[in-house]
Amino acid sequence: MAGKPSSLRLIFGRIRRNPIAFLGLLIILGYVGMALFAPVLAPHDPIRQDLDKSFAPISAEHPLGCDEFGRDILSRILFGARISLTIQVFSVGIALFVGVFLGAISGFFGGWIDEGIMRIMDILLAFPGILLALAIVAMLGPDLHNLIIAIGIYSIPQFARITRGSVLTVKQNEYVTAARAIGETKPSVILRYVLPNAISPIIIQTTLRMATVLLTAAGLGFLGLGVQPPQPEWGTMLSTARMYLRSAPMVAFFPGVSIMIVVLGFNFFGDGLQDALNPKLKD
């Protein structure tokens, strides 16, 4: 008799049957592939200038044309995906690690620990996210590392609050009470019994936060506080291209469309993942 399919297979099966979620997954895989294989896929050096080719139209040599400095737009889009993915992975990683740690402690222990952590999170949430990130970058200076730190810090409260809510629910279950009754230490209870059963909302938040981080990084780049030229970050590319919207709209069109498609991909996949991880759904 065939065994039950694994949880991962069930989740993937639900995503595959959801056309929007599956489209989002394909977009994300394509985006990651662009980032990983940019040096192989890019036809030209993304920062090499050739003023003789300024605003060169779409051609076989330059499939998306050239910008004001004669740099190949396709190559810059591909390498821009690498920079954007780096920002997303590391900033969300910072927020995930710190936010889950604080949220788990807050929800599990309660009392003054919960009050202290949540009030700090409330203070951070009182600032609009983009303004908080902008203030941090302005203090630290505009470069890739500081941008990652700034976005990571402003994303911590979302993970902390979601983790706390999940932990508060899970710690009421009988298996957690039983684990504590047989002498399991509190860190062991949190790591072995609480967090594994509170992970679904955290996974969904991680996916959706990747879209938000991309928009924030692009917004800061557009304002001149993100990755600095000549590095091909998509928001920075939009910032430099805004002066040529009438004469050469393609210079702004392609990075703008890239941001839109990738953000939609993460949002589509996040929404589908929320349905796929819903324990009430039956196959």
N, C-alpha and C positions, 0 to 999 in steps of 0.2 A: 504494500500500500504506500502510495507516495506521501511524503511528509508535507507538512505545511510550508508554504513559501516563506522565506525570510522576510523580516520587516523591511529591509532595504529593497527587496524585489517588489513588495507590496506598494511601497512609496513610489518607486520608479514606475510601476504599472499605472498608478493613479495619475502621475504626472504625464505619462505618455498618452493617456486617454483624454487629457485636458489639452486641447490644441493651443490655447493661449500660453499655458505654463510650459508646454513643450517647445513652443516658439521661443519663449524667454530663455529656456535652457540652451537651445541652439545658438541664440545670440551671444550668450555668455561664453559658450565654448569657442565660438568664432572670435570673440574679443580676446579671450585668454590665448588662443592660438596666434592671433596677430601680435600680441605682446611678446610671447615667448620666441616666436620665429621672425621677429622684425628684421634682424640683421640678414636673414636669408631672403625674406620676401621683398624688402625694400630695394628698388632699382637703383637708387642713388644715395649718396651721403646726405643725411637730413639737414646738416648745417652748412654744407658747402655752397658758397654763393657764386653765381654766374650772372652778372648784371646784364649781359647780352641777352639773357633769356627772361628778363623781368616780365611778369604777367604773360608768359608764353601760354598759348591755348592748349587745350587737350590734344594729345597726339600719342602716337605709339611709344615714343620715348618718354613722354610725361603723361601717363594716363589720366591724371587729374589736373594737369597744368602746373604752372609755377607761380610762386608768390612774388612780392615786390623786389626781392633780392635774387630772383632766379633760382630759388630752392625748390626742389621737387615736392609738391604737396602730398602726393601719395606716400612718399618716404617719411615725411613729417607726421602724417596721420598714423602710420604704423609705429614709429618710435614714440609718438605721443601716447599711444595705447599702453606702451611699456611703462611710461612715467605715471600715467593715470592709475594703472593697476598697482604699481608700487605704492602709491599714496593710499589707495583703498586698502590694500592688504595690511600695511603696517599701522595705519591710523585705526582701522577697525580692530586690528589685533590688540593694540594698546587699550582701546575702549572695552573690548571683550574681556581681556584678562582682569583689568582693574575693576570694571563694572560688575562682572560676575562675582569676583571675590568680595567686594563690598556688599553687594546685594544678598549674597548667601549668608554672610555674617549677620547682616542686619535682620534678615527674615528669620534666621534660625535662633539667634540669641534673644532678640527683642529687647525690651527695656530701654535703658539709657543708651545702649549701643545703637539700637535701631533709631532712636530719636536723633542722636548726634549725626549719624551718617545721612539720614534722610533730610535733615535740615541743611546740611552742606549741599546735597543734591538739589534741594529746592532753590538754594541761592544760585547755583549754576544754571538751573532751568529758568530762573527769572530773567536771564539775559537771552535775547534772540540768538540762536546758534551761530548765524553768520557773523553777527556783531562780536560775539565772544571770541570766535576764531580770528576775526580781523584784529581785535585788540591784542591778542596773544602774538600774532604774527608781527604786528606793528612794534611790539616791545622786543621780540627776539630777533627780528630782521627777516626779510623775505628770501627764503631759500627752501629747497626741498625738505630738508630735515626739520626745520622749524614749522613748515606747513603740516607735516605729518604729526608733530607734537600738538600743534594747535587744534587740528581736527580731532585727534584722538582724545584730548581733554574735554572738548565740548560734547563728544559723543558718549562719555562715561555715564552721565545720569540716566540716559535711556536704558542702558543695559542694567544698571543697578536697580532701577525701579521694576523693570520686568522680571529680573531674577528674584528680587524680594517677594513680589507677588506670587510667583510660582512656588517658591520655597515655603511661604506661609500656607499654601494649599497642601503641598506634598507632606510637610512635616506632621500634619494631622492624621496621616494614614497609619493603620495598625502596624505595618511592617517596620515603620520608623520607631514606633513605641516599643516594639518587640526587640529591635536591635539595641536600643538604649537599655532595655531591661536586662539583656544578657551581658552587659558590660562593655559594649562597643564604645570607644572614645568618641567625643563629639566630632573631631575632624574626620574620623573614619565614617561616622554616620552621614556627614555632609557629603563626602566624596563617593561613598559606595551606594547610598540609598536615596539621598535627597536630590543631588544635582542630576544624576542620570534620568530621574523621573520628572525633572523640571526643565529638561533640555529643549523641548520642542519650541516654546515661545522664543527662546534664546537663538535658536537656529533661524527662525523666521525673521527676527529682528536683525540678525547679522546680514541676511540677504538684502533686506530692504535698506539697511543702513549703507550698504555698498553703493546704492543709487544716490542716496543723499550726500555721501562723501564725494562722489564724483561731481555732483552739481556744486558743492561747496568749494572744492578745489578749483573747478573751472571759474566760479565766480570770483574767488580771490585772485586767480591768475588774470582774469579780465580787468580787475582793479589795479593790477601791477604789484600785488602783494603775494603772489604765488611763485611758481617756478619762473626764473628769470630768462629772458632771451639770451642767446639764440636757441635754448633748449625747446624742443617742439611739444610743449604741453598744450592741450587743446584750448583751454581758457585763454592762455597767453596768445595763442595763434588768433583767436577771435579778437582779442584786444588790439593787436597790431593791424588786423584786417579791417577794422571798423571804418578807417579813413578811406577805404577803397570800395565801399559798398556799391557805389554808383558805377565806377569805372571797371571794377573787377570783382563782381559779387562772388565768384567761385572761390576766392581766397578765404572768405568767411563761411561760405555755404558748407563746404565739406567738413571742417571741424565741428560746426554747429550740428550738422546732421549726425555726425559720429556720436556726439554727446547725447543727443536725443535718442538714438537707437539703443545705445548701451543702457541708458537710464530706464527706458521702457523694458528692455530685456530683464534687468534685475527686478523691476516691479512686477512684470508678468510672472516671472518665476517665483518671486516671493509670495504673491497671492495664490498661485497654484500650490506651492509648498504648504501654505497654511491649510488648504483643504486636504492635501495628501497626508498631513500629520494629525488630522483630526481623528481622535480615537473613536468617535461616534460613527464614522463612515465604515460601511461593511462592503466587502467585495463579493 
